[in-house]
Amino acid sequence: WVLNAFKYFHGLAFDCLIYCMLMKFSMEKTRLDGLHLAKWFRNGSKFCGNFYHSFPNTELTAMIQFVVNRLKNLDALDETCVEVVILRELVSQMTGINVVEDLGDVQLEGQSGGPILQGETATFRRDKKKKKLLRKSTGYLLDCLKSNKFILPLFLLLSHAKYHIMFKSEIP
């Protein structure tokens, strides 16, 4: 509902909103305890992904540059690497690629069948209305990554973050 109200905003209001999101994400208190992210950070990441999905023509470069800069600073990375959550939500919402963490037996067996059976046992379905918007936001994300040469640095930084999470974090 909040995103529907944004269609009446001016372009400057979108820039201000992105600035506020970046300032909120740059706060240091992102963990509630040792295991879970703070709810505001998870919800803020989901809002960010939904916002860029609904308004793909807004400035995306700043958000991706923020994630890249945070991943570059290895000293500030903790064992959670919360920057990956922002990137995951952006990619998930703008491209429609959802991470499925737990498939049931029926879904797993159905995915080994043909395309019709895979479609019937899929864990999510896309609306035809959203397909056009999804294609537009996916293209904009890809153009942003290509034009600013973010693809290779993101892959390298994500591999460093994976190494950092796996081997450098302290287990209590």
Backbone as CSV, one residue per row, in Angstrom:
resi,resn,N_x,N_y,N_z,CA_x,CA_y,CA_z,C_x,C_y,C_z
1,TRP,0.817,-1.187,0.000,0.000,0.000,0.000,0.860,1.251,0.000
2,VAL,1.938,1.188,0.725,2.835,2.333,0.759,3.439,2.553,-0.620
3,LEU,3.792,1.467,-1.303,4.395,1.598,-2.625,3.419,2.173,-3.642
4,ASN,2.138,1.926,-3.470,1.156,2.512,-4.374,1.075,4.019,-4.220
5,ALA,1.337,4.524,-3.034,1.316,5.972,-2.812,2.513,6.653,-3.468
6,PHE,3.587,5.909,-3.701,4.787,6.498,-4.295,4.608,6.893,-5.751
7,LYS,3.579,6.406,-6.405,3.409,6.765,-7.812,3.032,8.235,-7.973
8,TYR,2.657,8.911,-6.891,2.344,10.335,-6.936,3.537,11.198,-6.540
9,PHE,4.661,10.580,-6.256,5.844,11.320,-5.815,6.595,11.897,-7.014
10,HIS,7.351,12.925,-6.742,8.228,13.533,-7.717,9.572,12.791,-7.696
11,GLY,10.377,12.960,-8.704,11.677,12.288,-8.788,12.602,12.630,-7.636
12,LEU,12.528,13.868,-7.153,13.366,14.266,-6.031,13.005,13.500,-4.763
13,ALA,11.735,13.192,-4.585,11.305,12.422,-3.415,11.883,11.007,-3.457
14,PHE,11.991,10.425,-4.659,12.619,9.107,-4.784,14.090,9.164,-4.388
15,ASP,14.784,10.218,-4.824,16.192,10.367,-4.455,16.354,10.522,-2.944
16,CYS,15.464,11.284,-2.335,15.509,11.445,-0.875,15.233,10.125,-0.163
17,LEU,14.296,9.354,-0.691,13.979,8.055,-0.095,15.167,7.102,-0.184
18,ILE,15.830,7.082,-1.315,17.012,6.230,-1.480,18.112,6.666,-0.521
19,TYR,18.298,7.982,-0.371,19.287,8.482,0.564,18.958,8.039,1.996
20,CYS,17.693,8.118,2.372,17.286,7.693,3.722,17.501,6.196,3.924
21,MET,17.217,5.395,2.886,17.460,3.958,2.993,18.945,3.674,3.168
22,LEU,19.786,4.378,2.415,21.233,4.164,2.533,21.744,4.576,3.909
23,MET,21.235,5.668,4.432,21.660,6.105,5.761,21.216,5.111,6.832
24,LYS,20.027,4.568,6.700,19.531,3.597,7.681,20.331,2.295,7.602
25,PHE,20.649,1.848,6.370,21.427,0.624,6.217,22.865,0.778,6.699
26,SER,23.383,1.994,6.702,24.766,2.192,7.113,24.940,2.236,8.627
27,MET,23.845,2.171,9.361,23.943,2.122,10.819,24.640,0.830,11.237
28,GLU,25.338,0.867,12.336,26.132,-0.282,12.766,25.322,-1.370,13.452
29,LYS,24.206,-1.055,14.048,23.445,-2.040,14.803,22.532,-2.830,13.885
30,THR,23.096,-3.828,13.218,22.304,-4.625,12.292,21.941,-5.979,12.870
31,ARG,22.575,-6.362,13.977,22.272,-7.670,14.562,21.549,-7.500,15.877
32,LEU,20.563,-8.326,16.073,19.840,-8.327,17.334,20.598,-9.149,18.369
33,ASP,21.087,-10.288,17.952,21.944,-11.118,18.784,22.948,-11.785,17.850
34,GLY,23.596,-12.812,18.282,24.620,-13.447,17.473,24.110,-14.196,16.265
35,LEU,22.829,-14.537,16.220,22.325,-15.376,15.135,21.378,-14.665,14.183
36,HIS,20.540,-13.791,14.669,19.471,-13.243,13.857,19.719,-11.780,13.518
37,LEU,19.316,-11.413,12.306,19.367,-10.015,11.924,18.261,-9.256,12.646
38,ALA,18.485,-7.997,12.820,17.429,-7.176,13.397,16.246,-7.137,12.427
39,LYS,15.062,-7.098,12.979,13.862,-7.111,12.129,13.811,-5.907,11.222
40,TRP,14.280,-4.748,11.693,14.218,-3.564,10.864,15.109,-3.725,9.642
41,PHE,16.223,-4.428,9.788,17.129,-4.590,8.649,16.526,-5.541,7.617
42,ARG,15.953,-6.656,8.082,15.305,-7.591,7.161,14.140,-6.926,6.438
43,ASN,13.297,-6.242,7.187,12.146,-5.576,6.582,12.571,-4.425,5.674
44,GLY,13.619,-3.714,6.053,14.141,-2.649,5.199,14.696,-3.185,3.893
45,SER,15.346,-4.334,3.948,15.858,-4.960,2.725,14.720,-5.412,1.823
46,LYS,13.671,-5.967,2.418,12.507,-6.377,1.620,11.818,-5.158,1.004
47,PHE,11.704,-4.086,1.775,11.111,-2.866,1.247,11.940,-2.328,0.091
48,CYS,13.250,-2.368,0.249,14.148,-1.888,-0.806,13.957,-2.710,-2.086
49,GLY,13.889,-4.022,-1.960,13.672,-4.874,-3.123,12.330,-4.623,-3.770
50,ASN,11.270,-4.494,-2.964,9.936,-4.205,-3.506,9.877,-2.827,-4.152
51,PHE,10.573,-1.868,-3.564,10.597,-0.513,-4.118,11.237,-0.510,-5.501
52,TYR,12.399,-1.125,-5.625,13.076,-1.148,-6.923,12.341,-2.021,-7.934
53,HIS,11.575,-3.007,-7.462,10.759,-3.792,-8.383,9.595,-2.952,-8.914
54,SER,8.979,-2.164,-8.047,7.833,-1.353,-8.455,8.241,-0.127,-9.260
55,PHE,9.398,0.425,-8.960,9.877,1.632,-9.642,11.279,1.375,-10.191
56,PRO,11.389,0.608,-11.269,12.719,0.218,-11.762,13.510,1.357,-12.383
57,ASN,12.876,2.482,-12.698,13.608,3.578,-13.329,14.306,4.488,-12.327
58,THR,14.164,4.210,-11.043,14.840,5.040,-10.046,16.316,4.658,-9.976
59,GLU,17.081,5.477,-9.300,18.528,5.310,-9.233,18.906,4.058,-8.449
60,LEU,19.412,3.062,-9.136,19.807,1.799,-8.516,21.300,1.741,-8.250
61,THR,22.055,2.545,-8.976,23.512,2.506,-8.877,23.988,2.792,-7.456
62,ALA,23.345,3.723,-6.777,23.778,4.088,-5.423,23.636,2.920,-4.461
63,MET,22.545,2.164,-4.573,22.331,1.038,-3.663,23.351,-0.076,-3.925
64,ILE,23.606,-0.366,-5.187,24.581,-1.416,-5.508,25.986,-0.955,-5.135
65,GLN,26.296,0.316,-5.357,27.597,0.848,-4.958,27.775,0.770,-3.448
66,PHE,26.706,1.000,-2.686,26.758,0.868,-1.237,27.117,-0.564,-0.836
67,VAL,26.470,-1.541,-1.469,26.756,-2.951,-1.159,28.201,-3.289,-1.515
68,VAL,28.665,-2.827,-2.675,30.045,-3.108,-3.100,31.036,-2.478,-2.129
69,ASN,30.791,-1.234,-1.734,31.711,-0.562,-0.801,31.745,-1.251,0.553
70,ARG,30.594,-1.706,1.032,30.571,-2.400,2.319,31.280,-3.751,2.231
71,LEU,31.140,-4.434,1.108,31.825,-5.722,0.959,33.330,-5.543,0.774
72,LYS,33.761,-4.400,0.246,35.191,-4.135,0.071,35.905,-3.964,1.406
73,ASN,35.211,-3.424,2.383,35.805,-3.146,3.678,35.794,-4.429,4.518
74,LEU,36.823,-5.236,4.382,36.884,-6.522,5.075,37.001,-6.373,6.585
75,ASP,37.562,-5.251,7.044,37.696,-5.057,8.486,36.343,-4.854,9.155
76,ALA,35.405,-4.243,8.427,34.090,-3.968,9.003,33.120,-5.134,8.836
77,LEU,33.483,-6.129,8.034,32.594,-7.278,7.844,32.530,-8.101,9.119
78,ASP,31.349,-8.448,9.509,31.198,-9.365,10.624,30.796,-10.726,10.072
79,GLU,30.491,-11.645,10.947,30.209,-13.005,10.488,28.868,-13.139,9.779
80,THR,28.024,-12.111,9.828,26.723,-12.226,9.167,26.736,-11.693,7.744
81,CYS,27.629,-10.780,7.413,27.686,-10.157,6.085,26.297,-9.701,5.652
82,VAL,25.738,-8.773,6.382,24.362,-8.349,6.155,24.168,-7.674,4.805
83,GLU,25.236,-7.231,4.176,25.130,-6.596,2.876,24.587,-7.562,1.833
84,VAL,24.847,-8.842,2.031,24.366,-9.856,1.101,22.841,-9.937,1.151
85,VAL,22.245,-9.614,2.285,20.789,-9.641,2.415,20.165,-8.579,1.513
86,ILE,20.752,-7.395,1.468,20.247,-6.336,0.593,20.343,-6.771,-0.857
87,LEU,21.484,-7.317,-1.235,21.681,-7.762,-2.615,20.730,-8.901,-2.971
88,ARG,20.526,-9.826,-2.045,19.604,-10.940,-2.299,18.187,-10.443,-2.535
89,GLU,17.735,-9.497,-1.726,16.385,-8.966,-1.900,16.246,-8.189,-3.201
90,LEU,17.275,-7.428,-3.573,17.227,-6.707,-4.847,17.102,-7.676,-6.018
91,VAL,17.954,-8.686,-6.034,17.928,-9.650,-7.135,16.631,-10.447,-7.111
92,SER,16.201,-10.853,-5.948,14.986,-11.658,-5.833,13.759,-10.899,-6.312
93,GLN,13.606,-9.661,-5.887,12.413,-8.898,-6.246,12.455,-8.375,-7.671
94,MET,13.638,-7.983,-8.148,13.712,-7.387,-9.479,13.726,-8.422,-10.597
95,THR,14.148,-9.641,-10.315,14.213,-10.659,-11.358,13.179,-11.753,-11.191
96,GLY,12.599,-11.861,-10.025,11.624,-12.918,-9.778,12.267,-14.244,-9.439
97,ILE,13.563,-14.258,-9.201,14.267,-15.478,-8.819,14.183,-15.612,-7.310
98,ASN,13.490,-16.626,-6.857,13.311,-16.829,-5.422,14.188,-17.983,-4.954
99,VAL,14.788,-17.799,-3.812,15.598,-18.851,-3.216,14.665,-19.794,-2.479
100,VAL,14.725,-21.059,-2.853,13.899,-22.065,-2.195,14.817,-22.850,-1.265
101,GLU,14.591,-22.687,0.014,15.476,-23.309,0.992,15.055,-24.724,1.342
102,ASP,13.760,-25.013,1.281,13.299,-26.319,1.708,12.208,-26.812,0.760
103,LEU,12.546,-27.790,-0.054,11.578,-28.403,-0.959,11.012,-29.666,-0.319
104,GLY,9.718,-29.864,-0.464,9.110,-31.097,0.019,9.410,-32.248,-0.928
105,ASP,9.085,-33.452,-0.519,9.350,-34.629,-1.350,8.581,-34.585,-2.658
106,VAL,7.332,-34.156,-2.603,6.512,-34.095,-3.816,7.072,-33.058,-4.789
107,GLN,7.479,-31.900,-4.263,8.043,-30.859,-5.110,9.371,-31.302,-5.715
108,LEU,10.190,-31.982,-4.937,11.474,-32.448,-5.430,11.302,-33.493,-6.529
109,GLU,10.380,-34.415,-6.340,10.112,-35.419,-7.373,9.492,-34.771,-8.610
110,GLY,8.640,-33.782,-8.414,8.026,-33.097,-9.544,9.020,-32.302,-10.365
111,GLN,10.057,-31.762,-9.727,11.064,-31.001,-10.455,11.958,-31.891,-11.312
112,SER,11.944,-33.184,-11.065,12.749,-34.095,-11.883,11.997,-34.551,-13.127
113,GLY,10.722,-34.151,-13.269,9.924,-34.543,-14.421,10.061,-33.567,-15.573
114,GLY,9.104,-33.620,-16.458,9.093,-32.757,-17.630,8.662,-31.347,-17.293
115,PRO,8.598,-30.472,-18.312,8.270,-29.064,-18.056,6.856,-28.849,-17.524
116,ILE,5.908,-29.667,-17.935,4.536,-29.503,-17.438,4.465,-29.878,-15.968
117,LEU,5.104,-30.988,-15.605,5.117,-31.412,-14.207,5.894,-30.418,-13.346
118,GLN,6.980,-29.877,-13.876,7.736,-28.869,-13.132,6.890,-27.631,-12.881
119,GLY,6.105,-27.230,-13.881,5.228,-26.074,-13.715,4.144,-26.309,-12.695
120,GLU,3.641,-27.545,-12.630,2.583,-27.857,-11.674,3.099,-27.956,-10.243
121,THR,4.333,-28.366,-10.079,4.878,-28.526,-8.729,5.767,-27.361,-8.310
122,ALA,5.767,-26.287,-9.087,6.599,-25.126,-8.754,6.147,-24.528,-7.429
123,THR,7.089,-23.946,-6.721,6.784,-23.381,-5.412,6.193,-21.989,-5.504
124,PHE,6.288,-21.362,-6.669,5.705,-20.035,-6.843,5.214,-19.900,-8.272
125,ARG,4.277,-19.012,-8.466,3.728,-18.744,-9.788,3.812,-17.238,-10.039
126,ARG,3.954,-16.881,-11.302,4.036,-15.474,-11.671,2.720,-15.035,-12.297
127,ASP,2.302,-13.827,-11.945,1.126,-13.252,-12.566,1.497,-12.712,-13.937
128,LYS,0.555,-12.742,-14.867,0.824,-12.210,-16.200,0.963,-10.693,-16.166
129,LYS,0.271,-10.032,-15.216,0.395,-8.582,-15.091,1.807,-8.198,-14.663
130,LYS,2.355,-8.958,-13.735,3.670,-8.623,-13.198,4.792,-9.020,-14.143
131,LYS,4.498,-9.829,-15.146,5.532,-10.311,-16.051,6.181,-9.160,-16.814
132,LYS,5.383,-8.189,-17.251,5.920,-7.044,-17.988,6.795,-6.181,-17.084
133,LEU,6.313,-5.916,-15.868,7.093,-5.127,-14.920,8.358,-5.863,-14.510
134,LEU,8.241,-7.182,-14.381,9.398,-7.992,-14.021,10.451,-7.948,-15.116
135,ARG,10.024,-8.007,-16.364,10.957,-7.938,-17.482,11.647,-6.581,-17.513
136,LYS,10.891,-5.529,-17.213,11.460,-4.186,-17.208,12.472,-4.017,-16.079
137,SER,12.127,-4.469,-14.885,13.045,-4.308,-13.753,14.270,-5.203,-13.891
138,THR,14.100,-6.391,-14.479,15.249,-7.271,-14.711,16.218,-6.635,-15.695
139,GLY,15.678,-6.064,-16.760,16.533,-5.385,-17.740,17.254,-4.201,-17.141
140,TYR,16.567,-3.457,-16.288,17.199,-2.298,-15.666,18.312,-2.721,-14.707
141,LEU,18.089,-3.799,-13.951,19.132,-4.298,-13.056,20.348,-4.754,-13.846
142,LEU,20.124,-5.471,-14.927,21.225,-5.943,-15.755,21.970,-4.779,-16.396
143,ASP,21.245,-3.784,-16.888,21.889,-2.604,-17.473,22.715,-1.854,-16.443
144,CYS,22.198,-1.741,-15.232,22.923,-1.050,-14.164,24.212,-1.789,-13.814
145,LEU,24.127,-3.113,-13.740,25.320,-3.902,-13.412,26.347,-3.848,-14.534
146,LYS,25.885,-3.879,-15.789,26.808,-3.848,-16.928,27.433,-2.471,-17.117
147,SER,26.614,-1.429,-17.090,27.122,-0.097,-17.404,28.096,0.419,-16.346
148,ASN,27.922,0.028,-15.119,28.823,0.478,-14.056,29.910,-0.529,-13.732
149,LYS,29.959,-1.603,-14.503,30.976,-2.658,-14.341,30.989,-3.204,-12.913
150,PHE,29.803,-3.579,-12.424,29.651,-4.134,-11.085,29.670,-5.659,-11.065
151,ILE,29.542,-6.308,-12.201,29.342,-7.757,-12.217,30.564,-8.493,-11.672
152,LEU,31.720,-8.256,-12.244,32.930,-8.952,-11.795,33.309,-8.586,-10.358
153,PRO,33.311,-7.293,-9.984,33.618,-6.986,-8.581,32.647,-7.623,-7.592
154,LEU,31.365,-7.689,-7.951,30.409,-8.326,-7.046,30.700,-9.810,-6.881
155,PHE,31.017,-10.494,-7.974,31.357,-11.910,-7.860,32.583,-12.119,-6.984
156,LEU,33.606,-11.309,-7.188,34.828,-11.450,-6.386,34.568,-11.115,-4.916
157,LEU,33.841,-10.045,-4.677,33.573,-9.645,-3.293,32.663,-10.640,-2.586
158,LEU,31.727,-11.223,-3.311,30.872,-12.239,-2.697,31.662,-13.502,-2.365
159,SER,32.643,-13.840,-3.212,33.471,-15.009,-2.878,34.345,-14.723,-1.662
160,HIS,34.839,-13.488,-1.535,35.603,-13.116,-0.337,34.707,-13.144,0.897
161,ALA,33.478,-12.670,0.737,32.544,-12.679,1.864,32.212,-14.106,2.272
162,LYS,32.076,-14.992,1.292,31.820,-16.409,1.598,32.987,-17.004,2.376
163,TYR,34.204,-16.716,1.942,35.386,-17.189,2.652,35.408,-16.620,4.067
164,HIS,35.089,-15.356,4.186,35.098,-14.698,5.491,34.073,-15.332,6.431
165,ILE,32.889,-15.619,5.908,31.847,-16.230,6.736,32.252,-17.634,7.163
166,MET,32.803,-18.387,6.231,33.112,-19.792,6.511,34.316,-19.975,7.430
167,PHE,35.363,-19.192,7.223,36.608,-19.472,7.910,37.042,-18.452,8.945
168,LYS,36.554,-17.242,8.845,37.024,-16.196,9.758,36.088,-15.950,10.924
169,SER,34.850,-16.382,10.825,33.927,-16.106,11.916,34.226,-17.009,13.105
170,GLU,34.038,-16.450,14.280,34.277,-17.212,15.497,33.003,-17.911,15.927
171,ILE,33.107,-19.166,16.219,31.948,-19.938,16.667,32.013,-20.027,18.185
172,PRO,30.946,-19.571,18.884,31.001,-19.579,20.351,30.933,-20.988,20.919
